[in-house]
């Protein structure tokens, strides 16, 4: 048994430790986070905020980011915004307001910059036409248009719009809309089946297809190696058809030939943003 004085000292020491424990900060609690788990060498960084239903984006050669939103409003009276944010900027700036129909799956579809964008300022959009659209005919369809960006004003004049393809897909769903330039600078345009299951197999219909065209200063040409030109001459196919049998090819993603014999990966029913 401890001598009385040692017992008093031990008790006093324990009381002192307990008193000091109350002065220490509570242990750190793990905080929930919405950031994804990243592999070593990757960083999570917020680039731009304040967007309203962004649908597609693309960087130019200077590192500026163009972002197209789906559109907000009431059906065919909706307006979509094309925004741009340059390196070092915090808030995106609207460079174009575009009349669209945003009902259900309608709205904007895809965005791609011309391979020579730095020189001509051309960019291409697919969108469902609305009441404020160019050449509105009273019914909404998916269309492909070219616009011209002015680097001096950093704006797009709405009157620069050149409609390349119109009436591509009616209805309210399965519009597709993906855009991509191939290595030969042909423009690939993804068009959904419009909700009609027989369209993808019909070579005379543009729905449920990948179309391929070569943009020019005043419109487009048909590439000489499009695969159904012979059938088109016999009125058995549309000359722009490049691939068929698709349901809703919303995005087109190129793949290097060394990874797969088919360089085009068609992603159906995939949204880049909820």
Backbone torsions as a table, in degrees:
resi	resn	phi	psi	omega
1	UNK	NA	138.6	-178.0
2	UNK	-70.2	145.5	173.4
3	UNK	-60.8	153.1	-176.2
4	UNK	-55.8	-40.6	-176.3
5	UNK	-67.6	-34.5	178.3
6	UNK	-70.9	-37.2	178.3
7	UNK	-63.0	-38.8	178.1
8	UNK	-66.1	-42.8	178.9
9	UNK	-62.9	-42.3	-179.4
10	UNK	-65.2	-42.9	179.3
11	UNK	-63.4	-41.4	179.2
12	UNK	-64.0	-38.0	-179.4
13	UNK	-65.7	-42.4	179.5
14	UNK	-64.5	-42.0	178.3
15	UNK	-62.3	-38.9	178.3
16	UNK	-63.8	-43.0	179.5
17	UNK	-63.8	-41.1	178.5
18	UNK	-64.8	-36.0	178.8
19	UNK	-67.4	-41.7	179.3
20	UNK	-67.0	-31.3	-179.0
21	UNK	-61.9	-32.7	179.2
22	UNK	-71.1	-19.6	-180.0
23	UNK	-85.6	-15.5	-178.1
24	UNK	-76.3	146.6	177.2
25	UNK	-66.4	150.4	178.9
26	UNK	-64.9	151.8	179.1
27	UNK	-60.9	143.8	-178.7
28	UNK	-63.2	133.2	177.6
29	UNK	-96.4	140.1	178.2
30	UNK	-69.6	129.6	-177.9
31	UNK	-95.2	137.4	176.5
32	UNK	-65.1	147.5	-179.1
33	UNK	-137.8	148.9	176.6
34	UNK	-95.4	-0.9	-179.4
35	UNK	-73.4	138.7	179.6
36	UNK	-72.6	157.1	173.5
37	UNK	-73.9	127.5	-174.3
38	UNK	-111.7	149.4	175.0
39	UNK	-71.9	156.9	179.1
40	UNK	-55.3	136.8	179.4
41	UNK	95.8	-8.6	178.8
42	UNK	-104.2	149.3	179.2
43	UNK	-125.0	145.3	176.0
44	UNK	-99.6	119.6	-177.0
45	UNK	-139.5	129.5	176.2
46	UNK	-78.2	121.2	-176.1
47	UNK	-93.8	-41.3	-176.6
48	UNK	-150.6	143.4	177.1
49	UNK	-128.6	179.0	175.9
50	UNK	77.5	20.4	179.8
51	UNK	-90.5	153.5	-180.0
52	UNK	-119.4	101.1	-179.6
53	UNK	54.0	60.4	176.4
54	UNK	-65.2	141.6	-175.1
55	UNK	-113.5	-41.0	-178.0
56	UNK	-153.0	159.1	179.9
57	UNK	-152.5	160.1	176.0
58	UNK	-157.4	142.2	176.5
59	UNK	-89.1	143.8	170.5
60	UNK	-91.4	-178.3	-175.0
61	UNK	-68.7	-18.1	179.1
62	UNK	-92.5	1.5	179.0
63	UNK	88.5	3.7	175.4
64	UNK	-75.0	146.7	-175.7
65	UNK	-110.2	122.7	173.4
66	UNK	-97.9	132.9	-177.0
67	UNK	-132.6	129.8	177.0
68	UNK	-108.9	132.9	177.6
69	UNK	-96.2	158.2	-175.7
70	UNK	-64.6	-36.9	-177.0
71	UNK	119.7	143.1	178.5
72	UNK	-130.4	147.9	-177.3
73	UNK	140.7	-152.2	-175.5
74	UNK	-119.4	96.5	175.3
75	UNK	56.3	-124.8	-175.6
76	UNK	-70.9	-5.8	177.9
77	UNK	-98.8	15.2	-176.2
78	UNK	-79.8	162.5	178.4
79	UNK	-131.6	130.9	175.6
80	UNK	-105.3	149.2	179.8
81	UNK	-114.7	131.7	169.2
82	UNK	-99.7	122.3	-174.5
83	UNK	-118.0	159.3	179.9
84	UNK	-138.6	137.3	175.0
85	UNK	-132.3	123.5	-177.9
86	UNK	-87.5	159.6	177.0
87	UNK	-56.3	133.9	179.4
88	UNK	91.9	-15.9	177.9
89	UNK	-83.8	158.5	-178.9
90	UNK	-106.8	-44.1	-177.9
91	UNK	-105.4	135.5	176.3
92	UNK	-73.1	153.0	177.2
93	UNK	-114.5	138.3	179.1
94	UNK	-75.9	126.8	179.4
95	UNK	-107.0	-14.1	179.9
96	UNK	-157.5	134.0	167.2
97	UNK	-104.6	132.2	-172.3
98	UNK	-129.3	125.3	175.9
99	UNK	-70.7	126.5	-178.4
100	UNK	-139.0	172.7	167.1
101	UNK	-111.4	115.7	-174.6
102	UNK	-105.3	15.6	-177.8
103	UNK	-64.1	129.8	178.5
104	UNK	54.9	-115.2	-178.5
105	UNK	-88.2	0.5	178.3
106	UNK	-73.3	176.0	-177.0
107	UNK	126.1	-149.1	174.8
108	UNK	-82.7	155.6	-177.6
109	UNK	-114.0	-64.1	-176.3
110	UNK	-142.3	164.3	-179.2
111	UNK	-139.9	135.0	173.3
112	UNK	-150.0	143.8	176.8
113	UNK	-91.9	146.6	177.2
114	UNK	-63.0	145.5	176.7
115	UNK	-55.6	-24.4	179.2
116	UNK	-111.2	33.9	-176.4
117	UNK	-56.0	-37.2	-178.2
118	UNK	-61.0	-23.9	-178.2
119	UNK	-103.4	-34.9	-175.3
120	UNK	-110.6	-13.0	178.7
121	UNK	69.1	14.4	-176.5
122	UNK	-78.9	136.4	168.0
123	UNK	-139.6	154.0	-172.0
124	UNK	-121.1	139.5	-180.0
125	UNK	-131.7	142.7	163.6
126	UNK	-106.3	137.9	179.6
127	UNK	-159.2	158.7	175.4
128	UNK	-88.2	121.2	-174.7
129	UNK	-63.5	147.4	177.8
130	UNK	-129.1	-174.7	-175.3
131	UNK	-61.9	-29.5	-180.0
132	UNK	-92.8	7.9	-179.2
133	UNK	-78.2	158.5	173.3
134	UNK	-63.0	135.0	176.5
135	UNK	56.7	40.1	177.0
136	UNK	-62.7	129.3	-176.2
137	UNK	-113.6	12.8	176.5
138	UNK	96.9	-7.7	178.5
139	UNK	-140.4	141.8	-175.6
140	UNK	-84.9	132.5	174.6
141	UNK	-136.8	155.1	170.6
142	UNK	-71.7	136.5	177.3
143	UNK	-138.2	161.5	174.0
144	UNK	-113.7	124.9	179.1
145	UNK	-131.8	152.9	173.9
146	UNK	-108.4	139.2	176.5
147	UNK	-125.4	160.5	-179.1
148	UNK	-120.1	121.0	178.4
149	UNK	-87.3	133.7	178.5
150	UNK	-100.3	111.2	-177.2
151	UNK	-69.4	-17.1	179.3
152	UNK	-77.5	-52.9	179.1
153	UNK	-82.9	-15.1	-175.5
154	UNK	57.1	38.7	178.9
155	UNK	-137.8	165.6	172.5
156	UNK	-114.2	123.1	176.1
157	UNK	-74.4	119.6	-179.2
158	UNK	-55.7	-26.7	-179.7
159	UNK	-74.1	-5.8	177.2
160	UNK	-79.4	-4.2	-176.5
161	UNK	-63.5	131.8	172.6
162	UNK	-123.2	114.0	179.2
163	UNK	-77.3	121.3	179.6
164	UNK	-94.7	-44.3	178.6
165	UNK	-135.7	137.4	179.5
166	UNK	-136.3	164.7	178.4
167	UNK	66.5	29.4	-172.7
168	UNK	-72.7	-44.0	-175.5
169	UNK	-148.6	116.6	175.9
170	UNK	-85.9	-163.0	177.9
171	UNK	75.3	-174.1	-174.1
172	UNK	-116.0	4.0	-179.1
173	UNK	-148.1	166.3	177.9
174	UNK	56.4	58.4	178.8
175	UNK	-92.5	-18.7	-174.3
176	UNK	69.4	-124.3	174.8
177	UNK	108.7	-4.8	-179.9
178	UNK	-63.3	145.2	-179.5
179	UNK	-130.3	144.6	-179.8
180	UNK	-162.2	137.2	170.7
181	UNK	-93.3	132.9	175.7
182	UNK	-85.1	-178.8	-175.2
183	UNK	-69.1	-16.5	177.3
184	UNK	-94.7	8.4	179.1
185	UNK	66.5	27.7	167.9
186	UNK	-87.2	146.7	-178.8
187	UNK	-98.0	123.4	176.3
188	UNK	-96.9	132.4	-176.4
189	UNK	-124.2	120.2	-179.6
190	UNK	-90.5	128.5	-179.8
191	UNK	-125.7	125.2	178.8
192	UNK	-74.6	173.3	-176.1
193	UNK	-79.7	-1.5	178.4
194	UNK	67.2	16.1	-179.0
195	UNK	84.5	4.6	179.7
196	UNK	-107.9	113.5	-170.8
197	UNK	-69.6	-17.4	-179.8
198	UNK	-86.7	-16.1	-177.1
199	UNK	-60.8	-44.0	-173.5
200	UNK	-58.7	-29.5	-177.8
201	UNK	-91.8	-5.8	-178.3
202	UNK	-92.5	109.6	-176.7
203	UNK	-71.5	-9.6	176.6
204	UNK	-89.8	-11.8	178.3
205	UNK	-100.6	144.7	178.9
206	UNK	-90.1	-5.2	179.0
207	UNK	-80.2	144.6	-179.6
208	UNK	72.9	32.2	-173.6
209	UNK	-133.4	164.9	159.6
210	UNK	-106.3	120.9	177.8
211	UNK	-98.8	148.3	178.1
212	UNK	-131.0	128.3	179.2
213	UNK	-142.0	164.9	178.8
214	UNK	-117.5	106.0	-177.9
215	UNK	-61.8	144.1	174.6
216	UNK	-124.8	-179.8	-179.3
217	UNK	-64.4	-27.7	-174.9
218	UNK	-117.7	1.4	-178.7
219	UNK	169.4	-118.5	178.0
220	UNK	-157.7	159.9	171.5
221	UNK	-113.5	162.9	176.1
222	UNK	-96.8	120.5	-179.9
223	UNK	-56.5	138.5	-175.3
224	UNK	-68.3	-18.1	-179.3
225	UNK	-104.1	18.0	171.9
226	UNK	-59.4	139.1	-165.9
227	UNK	-73.8	-15.0	-174.3
228	UNK	-117.9	29.1	-179.8
229	UNK	-65.4	-38.2	179.6
230	UNK	-63.3	-44.7	178.2
231	UNK	-64.0	-34.4	180.0
232	UNK	-65.9	-36.5	178.5
233	UNK	-64.2	-27.0	178.7
234	UNK	-97.3	15.5	179.9
235	UNK	58.3	33.9	179.6
236	UNK	-112.5	0.3	-179.3
237	UNK	-160.9	161.8	173.6
238	UNK	-88.6	132.3	-173.8
239	UNK	-66.8	-18.1	-179.5
240	UNK	-84.4	-12.5	-175.5
241	UNK	-65.7	128.4	178.5
242	UNK	-112.2	-36.5	176.6
243	UNK	-147.3	150.2	-176.9
244	UNK	-138.4	175.6	179.5
245	UNK	85.8	28.9	-174.5
246	UNK	-110.5	148.9	-177.8
247	UNK	-93.5	-58.7	-178.0
248	UNK	-151.4	71.9	-176.5
249	UNK	-74.9	87.1	-173.8
250	UNK	-75.8	-29.2	-179.9
251	UNK	-136.5	148.1	175.4
252	UNK	-117.1	130.2	-176.7
253	UNK	-128.3	120.9	179.3
254	UNK	-75.5	145.0	175.3
255	UNK	-126.4	134.7	178.6
256	UNK	-59.3	146.2	-178.3
257	UNK	-61.3	-28.5	-177.7
258	UNK	-69.1	-16.1	-179.1
259	UNK	-94.9	-26.0	-177.8
260	UNK	-159.9	148.7	178.8
261	UNK	-66.3	-26.2	176.8
262	UNK	-102.4	118.6	-173.2
263	UNK	-82.4	-7.9	-177.4
264	UNK	-110.1	120.9	176.3
265	UNK	-104.1	116.6	-177.6
266	UNK	-98.8	117.1	-176.7
267	UNK	-101.8	116.0	-177.3
268	UNK	-99.0	143.1	175.0
269	UNK	55.8	42.6	-179.5
270	UNK	-122.1	120.8	178.9
271	UNK	-98.6	135.9	177.9
272	UNK	-75.3	-25.0	179.5
273	UNK	-142.5	138.9	179.4
274	UNK	-65.6	NA	NA
